[in-house]
Amino acid sequence: MNTLLELITIEMKNAFQAAGYDEAFAKVTLSNRPDLCEYQCNGAMAAAKTYKKAPIMIANDVVAGLKDCACFEMAEAVNPGFINLKVEPSFAASYLNEMAADPDLGVEKEAEPKMVMIDYGGPNVAKPLHVGHLRSAIIGESLKRIFRFKGNHVTGDIHLGDWGYQMGLIITELKKRKPELPYFDEAFEGDYPEEAPFTISELEEIYPTASAYAKEHKEYREEALKATFMLQNGHRGYRAIWNHIMNVSVTDLKKNYHNLNVDFDLWKGEADAQKYIPDMVERLKNEGYAHYDEGALVVDVQEEDDKKEVPPCMILKSDGAALYDTTDLATLVEREELYKPDEIIYVVDKRQELHFVQVFRCAKKTGIVRPDVKLEFLGFGTMNGKDGKPFKTREGGVMRLENLIREIDEEMYKKIMDNRTVTEEEALNTAKIVGLAAIKYGDLSNQASKDYVFDVDRFTSFEGNTGPYILYTIVRIKSILNKYQENGGKLVGLSVKSAENDCEKALMLEAAKFNDVIDAVYEETAPHKLCAYIYDLANAFNKFYHETKILTEEEEVRKAGYIALLKLVKEILETCIDLLGFEAPERM
Ligand code: ARG
């Protein structure tokens, strides 16, 4: 169905045409003077030049033709030539009823669904998840849901960092600690035992220990580099260790992402791309795209109108080793071969932007991806602490994701126990649900590309522009609907009625914006706009709630109309938070 703004625009176009003016001038926007009107059209001002007429005359002509329009309660020309509009309450009510009857609440699906891949998460195997990985997971998950809601085929790929130097470090450290293991022998051939020679907590301790030791000890470092090289060149025993590391680590990652309500369709990684590298390199050489520069194999990606220098894409180091660029290019070869995406969105720290500029240019220039594939880099900013520096633990160390989540949950638990009389078990459960909303909303309500301050006190507050406030609003609506049912009311067959006062109408118009907002959020890949919308909608509801006797309304038809409106508002809010990747509890 059309959005309300589209319907209003159609009416205005007709009116411009009927009055003898080009319909292109009939652009309608939300009012920037809500005290005067709900929508406005400034087209008469723009048309004045073309028709050599005073704008107010044009506005008057247009407004004269709107007298019988069912859509407007008010259409007024005001000096110097604005057209102020208010929507007819019955028109708004029937619009909302149409929305409520649509399973997608008025959101149109893509006419031609796209195959979209989203590359997000990007954790590094065997290293603990830290808060830097949080943003990618949260933003990527939300985009995945939004793109799906619009009817596209979306594949989320975690793209594990599973092929680097950290693997060589772990192998080297294991060899030092457990030389009796069979894997270090180059001739290792047998099956390796099912049981991994380490637990996840050991693994998480082994990596940082080895990494720190390697920084101080050159020989150890060289051994780790050699082990990395041998792993990458088919050492069977090392490959067996690699398999163990992957099993143990991926099990743990799955648990962590599950707790974040984040899930991936593909658990592929850098390692999966390696087999595409030799052919790719051969082709780049043979077709003349790649050349040697100081021993390294590179592809130039500088373009004519670049203001800054864009260094070449690095294909192979002078020692023949593959690099981050190589792996991302080979991953594109793989994605083209297996999935044929129309679009790939990379949700990665914005400090990696140059890398992606190089990779995208190289992939396009060399035909690794088809010319019409859209490659998009969605770079996010840093999550800072209150001191404005990257978020750290109180002791100044790297904050592990698990600990951050625990901290937030504890804070929420305290608040829930303080305010209400619920069982400990319920409070713990609710704290988890609300805590996750606090984190995700706190993150997503900021424009992705910007740095932001992760403020635990603010994010966990039940008041203001926060996740808990949104959930609290939903829970409040649920409780009204439940009471209505307990008193014998039914939630089916209801319809929204024309608003009789300002706060009711404001709530209705806010609800009616839903599909328009979704389209903007989708087209601009901007989940923060969805947060801004639900905050406005929650505020409009709460104002209505405080000014209206809902359940004690005596006229049954009006009461049923209120309930129909609240039911729709709840569905909109629930759909939105689902698109943001969190949910509401039953009570809080
Ligand atoms: N593992 C990388 C990191 O932690 C992020 C991977 C991003 N995705 C990609 N296709 N390069 O920095």
Residues whose N, C-alpha, C, O or C-beta is under 5 A from the ligand:
A	BS01	LIG	D119 G122 P123 N124 H159 G161 V348
